[in-house]
Amino acid sequence: MYKKNLLLAVLLIFIVGLFFQANRVNALLHLFKDKNTSTELAAPMSEPTEAQSIKKDRFLIVYDDQDVYSTFLKHKVQDQLETYMKKKADVITVRNTDSFNADEGYSAVLWATTYFDNEALWNEAKQYATNGGTLEVLMAGGLEDTPSVHKFLGIQNINGSTTTTGIDVSSNLLLGAKGFKMGKGDDISYGTYALDCELDPSANVYLRSSAEELPLAWEKDQGAGKVIVYNGTEIYTKRNSGILTALLSQSHSDFLFPVCATKTEFIDDFPAPVPEGDFSKIYDEYGMTTNEFYARIWWPYMLKTAKNYDLKYTGLVIETYNDRTSGDFYVNDDVARRDFIKYGRELLNSGGELGIHGYNHQALVGKGYGVKEFLGYEEWPNQSNMEDSLRELKRYIEDAFPGYQIHVYVPPSNVLSPEGKAAIKNVFPTLEAYSSLYSGGDEAEKAYIQDFKRNDNGTYEFPRITSGYDPNDDMYFDMINGVNTFGIFSHFVHPDELFYEEEINNTFGSMEKTFTQYVKYVKEHYPWLRSETLSNTLPYFSDYLDMDYRYTQTGNTLSIYTWNYEHEPSYILRSVKNVKHFEGCEVTKIQDDAYYIKIKNSKATIVFDGE
């Protein structure tokens, strides 16, 4: 009996030993692995017969082809309407056209110029509004020398023009932003050249500047229609695209447009080798080494925040922080590998995914980019060396997570060359998306700036709009614009932001607080955004680009026909009416004049309360 028990005990110890050894060499990962594979999708739906007789919302853009800023605005408005909102846009030039056909049933006439000397065309536009249409004047800043148009725009007095800063959202114009106020002062980058004006008391002001409290956007009834005015000159810029989209959505009642409705959070440089030793700020705050801080403070906080505020992280892997751009790229770092497996598993278990940041943190660019002077990076001799380093990164990931497919690449310091882009796709053929920056100022001089789009080879450009643990008012405003333009929240952080020079006066405790406030704001103000990793966001984004729709209203019933999609598409409906019931969709009221709609069937109906 004793011998039998002894043998059982030895066998148990042997099995336990095998378990831990297998765990160490990742045999279990070969058995139980999240491969991050793409799912086969059903064929997209075709256009319903009932929709073929329904016309798209149609807009008329009036612009000045002799003015560069008017031309910028024309392109911006046309792109937003046709690419993202799926509307139709007709275009005429203000100097060469004397009239337009008001019987075309335009949702609005968009006056995208400061040129008003074509009196015949301007008078026709005014008559169109008076007869029941909507006229939107999108470049009113600088019109102090055109007094003949002031009264029609709702302007009573003008004291010249000025550059005004900050913004005060005093209305429901921007979704989820009523009450938001960007401060004033030298640290606020938002500003525009605007009329210093007083409005007719009957005008409904959407936005004001924070500094001089000037009206920046307003609506004024004119006869049976209305005029909408943007009092500025920079509405064609990316960071004003949310305001532009919101103004377009005011063109008529019960206005419908699609949104992507996704929320994506990136962690750059993670998993990656943890800096060794002590960092004075961490040690002073927590009495820990950097490794202990990552394991006991930073990562548990990130996991808790993801759970509390509905986040799924896309982590961007780095194998090493050496500066090698040639030679043998193999690295044998057991500590980094162990951390990679530990943090990678926990990231995946939390619902996140692994993307790549690079073999090291040297941007994939060659000579001529100036990255050595600008960022202190080494330049790559050629594309072949880039690919060699990426093959080592691929081996590193495959060794730890066998069969795992990589779909996302984020360039170090958001710098990327065409050669680097090609190298990544050659080594990681499953790659689906490149994610850099949506916009940037002087600090992003060398950055790879993107638009949200699909490339010719089927990959996607999916930029990040905001960043950091300590977002200021500018960052909040950029986030609000991204959600209002595309229905997209796209944000990134780094584990080592506390080490940055610009964070010298911050503690991680204070950064925890500001980041928690930020993601809480997003969850509370935009609960309709679907939290996904970028890989799981892309199917929704693909549908957002490809889908089409028509809608029509008969009495109190709004009928929506949607096609060419594979998942559940989403819309925003701008309406002040109360919804009585709905079929073929889910309808959620998100503010007094807006609903979020998730489509369940190709035909959906919404019935409003009777008058």
N, C-alpha and C positions, 0 to 999 in steps of 0.2 A: 504493500500500500504506500509505504514511504517512498519507494523507488518510483512508483507510478506518479505520485504528486510531484516528485523532484523533476521527472521528465516533462510533466506538463508545465512546470514553472520555467524550465529551460526553454521549452518550445515557445512559451508566451514571450519570454525575453527576446528570443530570436526574431519572432514576428514583429515585436515593437521596434527592434533594431532595424529590421528591414524597412519598416514604415518610415522611420526617420531618415535612413539612408536614401530611400526612394524619393522622399520629399526633398532631400538636399540636391539630388541629381535631376530633379524635376520629372521623374518617371510619372508621377501623378498628373503632371501637366499634360503629358501625352495622352492620358486616359480621360481627364476631365478638363477640357479646354474650351474657352470661348474663342472661336475662330474669327468672329466679327465678319462673317460672310454676308454677302448681299442676298436679299430674298427675291425670288422670282415673283413678278407682279402680273396681275391680270391685264389683258389688253385694255387700252383706254376706250372710254365710251365715245361714240360718234354723236354728231349734232342731231338732237331730236327734231322730227319733222315739224312739230308745233313751233319751234324756235325760228324756223327759216324765214318767216314773214315778219319777225320782230326786228326793228332797226336798232343798231348800237346807239348809245349816247354819242352825240357828235358835237364837237367844239370847233369854233373858228378862231384861229390865231392871226392877229394883225401885228406885223413887225416891220422894222426898218432895216432893209438889207444893206444900208450904208452906215449903220451903227453897230460896232462890234458887240456892245453889251446887249442890245436888242436881239442880235443874232444868237448870242449865248443863251438868252432867255427863251427864244423860240425853240432852240434845240432841246433845252431842258424840259420845257412844257410838253413838247411833242413826245419826247422819250417817256416822260412820266405817264402821259395819257395813253400812249399806244402800247408800250412795252409792259408796264406794270398794272395800270388800271384797266387795260383792254378796251379803251374807248377809241373813237375815230377823231382825227384832227385834220381839218382843212387849214390851209395856210395861204394868206395873201400878203402882199407888200403894201405898206402904207403910202408910199410915194407913187405907185403905179396903178392903183385900183381906186375907183371912185364909188363903187357900190358893192353890195353882196346880196345874195338871195335870202331874205329873212324867212322865207317859207320853207327853208331846209330843215327847220325844227331843231336848231342848235340848242344845246343845254346852256351854253353861254358863249358870248363873244369875248375873247381875251385880248385886250389892248396891251401888247407887250412892247411898248415904245413910249418915249417922251415926245414924239413928233405928233403935233396936232394941227399942222398947217394945212393938211388936206381936209378942208372944211366940209366938203361934200360927204366924205367917208365918215368923218366924226359925227356929223349931223345924222347920218343914217344909223350909226351905232347908238346914238342917244335915242333916236326914235324907236329902235328895236327894244331898248330897255323900257321906255315909256309905254310901249304896247304890251308889255308883259314878260319880256325877256330879261336875262341877267347879263350885265356888262361888267367885266372885271378889268380894272386898270391896275396893272402889275408893276409899274415903274413911276410912281408919283413923286418920288424924291427928286428935287431940283426943278419942280414946275412953278417956281415963284414968278417966272417971267411969262407964264401962260395964263393970265387972269381970266380969260374967256371960259375956261373949263372949270374954274374953282367952284362956282355955285352948284353946278350939276354934280360934282363929286362930293358935295356936302360940306365944303370948306367955307367958313365965314370970314376969317381973317388970317393973314399970313405975315409973319415977321422974318421972312427970308428962309434960308435953309441952314442946317447944321449937322454935324456928325454927333449922333446921340448913341449912348451905350446902355447895355442891359436890356432886359425884357420882363414885362409883367403880364402874365396870362390871366386876365380878369374875366374870361368867358370860357365857354365850352368848346371853343374853336379847335384846340388841340386835344385829342383824345387823352383822357387821364391826367391832364395837366392843369386844370383850373386851380388857381391859387398859387401856382409855381411862380416864383419871382427870382430872376437872376440879378444879383447885386450890382452895384455900380462901383467904379473905381478902376485903377490902373491894372488890376489883376483880372479884369473881365475882358475877354477878347471879342465878345459879341458887340457889333456896332453897325450902324448904317447911316448913310447920308439921307436925311429926311427933312420934310417941310416942318418948320416951326409954326404950327397952325392951330387954330381953334375951329371946332366943328359946329355945324348946325345941331342944336339940342336933340333933334329927332334921330341923329345918327347913332347906330349901335356899334360901340367900340369893342373890337375883339382883343386887341393887343395894345399895350403902351410900352414906351421905353422906361427903364427904371431911373435913369439919370434925370432927364428933363421932364419926364412924364408926358412925352409927346404921344399922340395917337399914331400907332404904326399900321394898324389894319382896322377897317370898319366897313359897315354896310349901311346903305341909305336907300330908303324906298324912293322910287321915281315912277310916278303914274301907277300903272298896273304891274310894273316890274321893279327892278332894283339895280343899284350899282354897288360893287364891292371894290374897295381900294386898298392897295398895299403901299404904304407911305415909306418907301425906301428904294434902294437901287441894287441890292444884292440878293434878290430872291432866286436868282439863277444858280447860286452856290449850293453845294451839297448840304451844308449845315442848315440851310433854309428850306430844304426840300419837304420837310414835314409841314411847314407853314403853307407852302405852295399846294401840297396835296389837300390840306384841310380847306383852303380857300376854294379849290376846284370842287370839293365835295359840298360846298354851299350853293352850287349853281341852281339846283332845284330841290324841291322837297322829295323825301323818300329816295335819296341818292345811294346807289349800291356800288361797291367796288371790292375787288378781291384783296386779301392779305395772306402772307405766308403763315403768320400766327405761330412763330417759334421763338424759343429762348435757348441760347447756346452760351455756355461758359467754358472758356479755355484756361488751362494752366500751362503756361510756357515754362520750359526747363524742368519738366516733371513728368515721369520719374527721371532723375539725373543724379550724378554723383553729388553727395552732400558735402559742402565745404568742411574741411577738417579743422579741428582745434576750436578755439574760443573766438567769439566776436564780442567786442567789449559791450555793445549795446544790449545784446542778448544776455550776456553774463550779468551785467548790472541789473537788468530787469528780472531775470529768472534764476540766476546762479547756475546756468546750464551750459554745456558745450553746444555747438551748432547742431550736431547730430541729435543730441537729446532734445533740443528745441523742436526740430523737425518732427521727431517721433512722438513727443509728449505734449506739445503745445500746438504747433502750426497745423499738422495734418489732422489731429482730432477735431480742431476747430473747423477745418474745411469740411470734414465729413458731417459734423453736426449742422453746419450751415446749409449744406446740400439737403439734408433731411428736413430742416425747419422751413426752408424757403424755396423748395422745389427746384433744385439745380442738379444737372447731370454733367459731370466734367469730361471734357476732352483734354486728356493729358498729352503733352508733347515731349517725346523721349529724346534725351541726349545721352550718348555713350560715354563721352569723355570731354574734359575741358582743355585738352592739349590744343596747340595751335598748328598742328601738322596739316600741310596741304600737299605733301608728296611723300614718297617712300612707303614703308610698311605701316599700315594703319591698324594692325592687330593690337589690341589692348588686353592685358590679363590683370584685371582688378577684381579680386574676389569680394571685397567689401562693397564696391559699387554694384556688382552683379547681385549680391545678396539683397541690397536695398532695392534694386530694380524689381526683383521678384516679389519682395514683400509689398512695396508700395503699388506695384502694378496689379497684383492680385486684389488688393483692397480697393483700388480704383475701379477695377472691373466689377467686383462684388457690390460696389455702391451704385452700379448702373452706368458707370462711365466707360470711356474707351481710350485706347492708346493710338495716338498719332505720332508723327515724327517732327522733330525740330532740327535734327542733323546728327551726323557722326560726332562733330564737335560744334562749337559756337562760332565758327568762321563762316561768314555769309558766302553763299555759292555764287561768287562773282570773280571775274578775272581782272586783268589790268585795265585801267581806264575808269573804274568806278570811284576811285579815290577813297576806298574804305580804310586803307591803312592810315591815311591822314585824318579822316573823319571819325573813324571808330576804333582805330588801333588794330584792325584785323589784318591777317595775312591774305594775300591774293592767291587764287588758285591758278596754277600754270595752264591748265586746260580742262576741258570737260571730262576727259578720260580719268584724270585724278579725282575729280568730284565723284564719278561713278565708282571708283575703287573704294573711296571712303564710305559711300552709301552701301556698297556690298558688305563691308565689314559691319556696318550698323544693322543691316538685314540679318547677317549671321548672328549677331548679338541678341536680337529680338527673337529670332527663330529658336535659338538655344534655350531661352527662358520661357517662351510661349509658342511652342511648336504649332505651326499651321495658322497662326494668327495673321489676319489680313490687315494691311495698313491702307487706310483710305484718305488720310488727312496729312497735309504738310503745312507747317508754319515756318517761315524763314527767320533765322536769327536776326535780331534787330530790325525785322521787317524789310530786309534788303534781299533782292533776288534778281538774277539775270536770266535772259532767255536760255542760255546754256545750262544754267543751274536747274531751271524748270524742266528742260528736256532730260537732264541727267536723272532727276528724281523719278520721272515717269518711266524711264528705261529700266531702272533698277527695281522700282516698285510699280509693276504694271497694274495693280489693283487700285492705285491712287485715284481718288475721285475729286478732291478739292484742294485748292491752294487758298490759304487764309492769311492775309497780311493786314493792311489798313484801308479803311474806307476814305479817309481824308487825313490831312496833316498840314501843319504850318512849316515854319522855318526849321523846326527841330526834326522834321521828317524829310529833309532835303533829299536824302539818298533813298528814301523808302519806296517800296513797291506799292503804289496806290491803285486800288481796284474799284471796279463797279460790281454790283451783284449781277452775275450773268453766267451763261453756259458757253464754254469754248467750243471751237469747231471740232475738236477731238473728243467731245463728250464730257470732259472734266469741267469743274465749276470754279468760278471765282466767288469766294464767300468771305468778304473782309470782316474784320472786327471794327466796330464803331467806337467803342469806349474801352478804357483800361484802368487798372489800378485799384488799390485798397482804400484810397483816400480821394474819392471823386469830388471835384469842386462843382460849382454851379454850372460852369461851361460843360462839364461832363454829363451832368443831369440833362442839360438842354440837348446835347447831341443824342443822348439815349432817347429822349422824348421824340426828337425828329426822326430817328430810325424806326421807332415803333409806328409813328404816324405815317411815314412814307411807305414802308414795306410790311409792317407788322412783324418786324424782326428786332430782337434784342441779341446783340453779339458783343461779348465783353471778355477781356482777358486780364489775368493777374500773373505774377511770378512769386515763387516761394521766398525769394531772396530780396524782395523790394525793400525790406528794412535796411539792407546794406547800402541802398542807393544814396548818393550825395544829397539829392533833393529831399530825402526823408530824414535828414540829420536831426531835425527837431521832433520827430515822431517816435513813439514807442509802438510795439506791436499791439499793446492793449488799446491804444488810441486808434490804430489802423483796423483792428477787429471791430471797434465800435462804428467807424464810418462805413466800412464795407457791409456790416450787418444792416445799417440804416439804408444803404443803397439797394441791396437785394430785397429788403423788406418793402421798400417803396415800389420796386418793380412788381413784386408779388401782389401787393395790395391795389396798385393802380392799373395793372395789366394782368389780372388773373386768367384771362383767356389765352395767353401765350402758352403753347405746348412746350414743356421742358424736354429737350432731347440732346443727345450727343450730336456732333456735326454729321456723322454718318447717318444717323436716324433722322436728322433734319433734311438731308438732301432729297429724299423722295417727296416731301412736302414742297420743298423749294422747286423741284423739277415740275411738279404739278402747277405751282404758282406761275411758272414761266409759260407752260404749255396750255393750260386750261383756257376755255372760252365760255362765254355765257351771254344770255339775253334775259331781260326782265321786262315785264309789262304790268300795268295796273288797271284793273277794271273794278270800279266802285271802291269797296274797302279791301279788295283782295289783290295782293301782290304775288305774281307768279314768277318763279325763277327757274330758268333752264340752264343746266351746267353740263359740259361735256369735255372730252379729252383730258381725263384725269384718272388716276389709279388709286388715290387715297381720298380722304374726306377734305375737300377744299373748304376754305373759310372766306367770309365776307364781313365787311363793316357796312351797316345800313345806317345812314344819317337820317333820322326821322324823329319828330317830336310826338308822333302818334303812339297810342297805347296798343300793344299787340293783344288780341283776344285769344287766338289759337293759331297753330301752325302744323303743317304736315310735311314729311320728307326732309326735315331739317331740325336742328336744335337752335333755339333763339334765346339769347341772354342779354338782358338790358345792362349796359356798361356805364351809361351816364344818361342824363335827362334827354339828350337828343341823339343817342346812338345805341345800336344793338350789335352784338357779335353773333354771326350766323355760321353754324357748321352744317354742311350739306350731307345728307344721308342718302338721298335719291337724286337722280338726274333732273327730276321735276320736284320743286318744293313750292309750297304756298304759305303765305302769311296773311292772316285776316286781322285787320285793325278794327278797333271799336268804331261803331257808327258815329256820325257827327251828332 
